[in-house]
Amino acid sequence: MPDNFPTLEFPASIVDLKHPLDNFRAALAGTGPVRIVAMGSSSTAGLDNVVAYPARLELYLRKHFKEHDQRPNIRIDVFNRGKGGEEANLEVPRFNDDIFADNPSLVLWQVGTNAVFRQKEFNFNEVVRKIAEGLKLLRDHPTIDVVLIDPQYTTAMQYDDNAELAEKMVSAIRAAAQDAEVNLFQRWALMRHWHVYNKASFEQLVAPDDGLLLHQSDWNTMHVARALRSALLKATGATQKCGCLITTADNAPAAPPAPVGQS
């Protein structure tokens, strides 16, 4: 992987969440463990040589509330419920055992990648329906906040057979989040911004030992986790006590949508 990593921007228009995280904020104000469940596929589960984003997020949040916003009575646990190769239609049936049983105050649900990358194995419309069904189940829970996470912008998602479907999936996920009035963390747009505006190469964005050219590199995952920490903290009403709130103003424009079929 090239060593000349670019400086990355974190435009507020991409990173910031639209809705407050009231349940998560209440849990942070209490005592005892604060539980987050990360549901998803392989980019949640992690690879051998990449520290998965849930582990990084747990570390970053614990550090923030230990060093910068000291809350000695809480402990943040991020439970990783990622399973490689799955999609929403396989994940929703796991909600009872892998989400609700742990009584989290926040659920991070990463969806959409395998419906594109493994499109012969999954029915696109069924996956979209299951995303909507899963969001309703999560949103109807009185003590859970939800953040939906869309696909990663990597080489494999730009192949000719995948590019158009990937844009379609990103749009469908955005619409599902809007309809359910839940937060969307725009991983696709953020990584695309880094590639288009900040000149981060796909060699830098993709794990170097991933023959599929699908999964994020450790460097990429680290910065996505930092952006997600910033988004979560701001949505709980955090103020700038440290460098944890990294989003920039909108003077760093978001990359425009790609024409259909182009990356």
N, C-alpha and C positions, 0 to 999 in steps of 0.2 A: 504494500500500500504506500502511495506517495506520502512523504513526511511533511510536505508544505501545506499543512491544514489551513484552510481559510478562516477568517473571522466571520462568525455567523451572526445574523440578525434574528431577532425574535419579535416580529411585528405584533403589536397588540391586537390588530385586526384579525390575526390568525390565532394567536395563543390564548388570549383572554376568553374566559367562559361567559356565557350570556346570563346564566341564572345563578343566584347565590346557593351555597351549599349549607343550608340551615341545619340539617341533621348532623352533618360532619362537624360543623361549628359547635353545636351543642355538646357533642361528644368530647371535643377538644377542651371545652370549658368544665367538664366534669372530672371524675377521678377514675382510675383504673385503666384497662386497656382500651385503646381506640382501634377498631378493626376496619381494615379495608380489604375487600376481595377483588382480585384481578382475574377476570374470566377472559378466556380467549384461546388462541391457537399457538403455533410455535413461536411467534415473536413475543408472546407472553411467557410461554414455558421456558424459552431460552435455548441457546446452543452451547456446546461444550466450551468454546473459547470466547463467548460473549456473556457478560453479566447481564441477565435479563432486567428489563426496566422495573418490575416490581421490587426486586432486591435493592436496586439503586434508589428507588423512590422511598422505600422504608428507611434506608440509611440517611438520605437527604432530609427527610421530615424529622427523624429522630434528632439529627444534628441541629436542625433549626430550633426545635423546641427545647433542646438542652442548652444551646449556647446563645441564642438570640432572642427567643421568646420563652423564657424559662418557665416550664410547667412541670415541676417535679412529680406531680401526682398522676401523670399519664404515661402510657407507653404505647407507641404506635406499632401495630403489627400489620404487615401487608401479606395476605395469604395468596399464594400463586396457584391459581386453578386452571392454568393454561394446559392444553393438550394439543400436540402437534397434529395438523391435518384436519382439525375439526372446523365446523361452521355453525351458524346460529341454530340450524335444525338439529344438531347433535348437542349443542350447549344448553339450550332451553330446558330439555329434560333433566339436566344436571343441577338446575337452580336450587331445588329443595335441599339436596345433600351438600352441594358445593358452595352455595351462597347463603340461603336462608338459615340453615342450621348453625352458621357461625354468627348470626345476628350482627352483621357489619353496619356501620353508619354510612359507608360509601362503597359503591360498586363501580369498578372500571371495567367496561366491557368492550373488548377489541374484536371487531367483526369485519367480514367482507373480503379478506385476502384470498381465502381458499376457493370462494365462489368464482373468483377470476382465475387464479393460478391453476386450480384443479377443476376447471369448468366442466369437464366431462363427467366428473363425479358428483357435481351438485347442480341442482336446478336453480337458476338465478332467481326466478320469481318466488319459489318456495323459501329460499333463504331470506329474501326481502320480507316476506310475510312473517317469517319466524322472528326476524329482528323486531318488527312491530309488536308481535305477540309477547316477546320477551321484555320489551320496554314497558308494556302495560303491566306485566307482572311486577316488575321492579318499581315502577312509579306508584302502583297501588299500595306498596308496602309503606306503612306510616313512618318508619324510622330510617329509611334508606334514601340516600341521594345517589344519583346515577350520572356517570360520565361515559358517553359512548366514544369509542376511538376507531377511526377509520383506517384503511390500509396504509402500508408503507409504500413510499415512492422509490422503488428500486428497479434494477435492470429488468428482471423477469416480468415485472408488471408493465413494462413498456414494449414487450414483444408484440409483433403485428397482431397475433391472435388474442392478445390480452389488453392492449392499450385502450381500445374503444370500450370494452366491457369494464375496465377499471374505472374510467371516467363515469360510466353509467352507474357503477356501484357507489362511487363516492357521492354522486348526486342523490342516489336513493337513500343512502345513510343520512345525508344531511336533511332530506325531507322527512325521514322517520323521526329524527331527533326533534325537528320543528313541530311535527304533528303531536308528539308525545310531550313536548315542552320540557325536554331534558337537555343537559349540556352535551356538546360535541367537542371533543379535542381533535383538532384538524391536523392529524399527523401527516396526511398526504400533502396538504397545502404547505405545511411548514417545511417538509423535506424538499418539496419542489421549489420553494423559495430559496432554500440553501443551494440547490443545484443551478437554478436559473440566474439568480441575482448575486449569490455569494461565491459562485463558481466551485462549489464542492463537487468533485467528480464522482461518478458512480463507483469508481475504485475505492473512494474514501467512504462512501455511504453504505457499501455492501461488505459483508463479512468476507475477508480474503480467502478463507478456506471453504466457502459455500459454493459448491459446484452448481447449485440451482440458481445462483445470482438473485436470490429472493430475500435473504435475511439481512437485517441491518448489522453494520459493523459495531464493534464495541464503542468506538468514538462517537458514532452516530447515536447509538442507544443512550450513551451518557448524556448527550445534549437534549435528546427527546425527554429523558427523565427529568432533567433540570427545567425544561420548559413546562412539563406537567406539574412539577412541584410549584413553580411560580404561579401557574394557573389556579391550582387548588388553594394556595395560600391567599391569593387575591380574592377568590370567590368566598373565602371565609371572613373577609374583612381585614386581613393583615395589612399593616402599614410597613413602610420601608425601614426596617430596623437593621437590615443587612443586605448583602448582595443576592439574596435568594429570589427577590422579585426582579426578574431579568428582562421582562418584556419591554420593548422599546416603543416609542410613540409611533403614530402612523406615518411619520415622515420616511419610514422605511417601507415602501409600497409592497404589497403582496404581489407575487407573480400572477399574471393573468391566466385564466384557464387555457389549457392547450386545445387547439383545434382537434376535432374528433379524429382519432386514428393517428395523432402525432404526439410526441413526447416533448 
